[in-house]
Amino acid sequence: MPTRVFLIRHGATPLLAEDRFAGETDVPLSDLGVDQVRRLGARLATVPLTAVYASPMDRTVVTARAVAGPHGLEVRTRDGLREMSHGRWEEKTRGEVEAGFGDEYRLWEEDPFTFAPVGGETGLAVVARALPVLRQIVAAHPDEQIAVVSHKATIRLLICVLLGFDPRTYRDRLDQSPACVNILDFKDPAHARLTLFNDVSHHADAGLALPPAPKGRLSKWWDASAAPGVTAP
């Protein structure tokens, strides 16, 4: 039996609603986010989880508690699961970043895996700290089902490297909705199969049975074919 990992993104936050960079900023969930994680916890209440891990940031810990609560589990925090730091871009809108740090933003758009803004992290640095933590978690729970709550960029980068995708294109090819669920089945800590991706069916009675079609928050590569007036990060 494989180790099944429910890899979960935290719920919505106020900075997300304003399309601001919030990588290392410890922002709480919004009212919408609280409702999203409540639904998420109810969905996973019947899954026989044996452990719940999370990034130590408030938005991930609160999300993880909603998942852990029905099982009587404590949330175990791991610093390696935190979000990518955006350095001096933190808490700024994408428009503000592009206007104030245009050269940096252009280089980041071209290759966010090996380039970082001043004071920030590359995607490579995120993988270097997050992947060993995830592998350690999997190794500690053979043949079990566990939840791991992390962040948008961190999750996309982990999925890329585990499945052999080009991580330089993680922003172009992959998305993660707030409070979504991914399922990775691990044959061993180094070999994973993606069984479910970006699922938000637990929001069905709130009018969001499927992830929304991409229209921003990805990259300019995607937005180049979007309708006029639609902006993207």
C-alpha positions, 0 to 999 in steps of 0.5 A: 500500500502506498503512502497517500499524501493529501497535499493542501493549499491554505484558504484565501487571505486578504492579500490574495484578494488584493493580488499582493505578494504574501510569501513570507508575510504572516497574513491570516485567513479571510472570512472566505478562507475560514469558510473554505477550510471549514468545508475542507475539514468536513470533506476530509473528516471521514478519511483515516488520516494519521498525521497532519503537517503544515507550514508554520505560517498562520494561514497554513496552521489554521487550515491544518487545524480544520483538517486535523480537528475531526481526527483528534490530531495535533498539527505538526509544523515544518519550516521547510513547507513555508511559502517562497519569500519574495523579498522586497516585493512582499505585500506589494501588488503585482502592478506595483512590483512591475512598475517599481522593479521592472527589470527584476520582474521581467527576469522572474517572469522568464525563469522564476526557478533560478531568479529571485528578487532582492531579498527573496528566494528562487524556486530552486531554493524552495525545492531544496528546503521543501522536498527533503521535508516532504520525503522525511514525512513520507518515510515516517508514515509508510502505508498511511494517509496523511495531510500536508498543508502548504502554499501555492508556489511551494506545492507547484514546485514540489509537484513539478520535481516529483513528477519530472516536469520542468520547474522553470515553467511551474507558474505557466503550467500549474495552478492551485486554488485556495483550500484545494486538495491534491493527492500524491501516492508514494511508492517510496519517498522518492517515487510519487504518482499524482492521483488528484490535482487542484480539487475544490469539489468540497466547495460545490454547495458554494457554487465552486464545484470545479477550479475556475478557468485560468485568467490571471495569477499565472504568468504573462505567458498565459495571459498573452492569449487572454481576453483584453482587459484581463491582467495577470501576475 
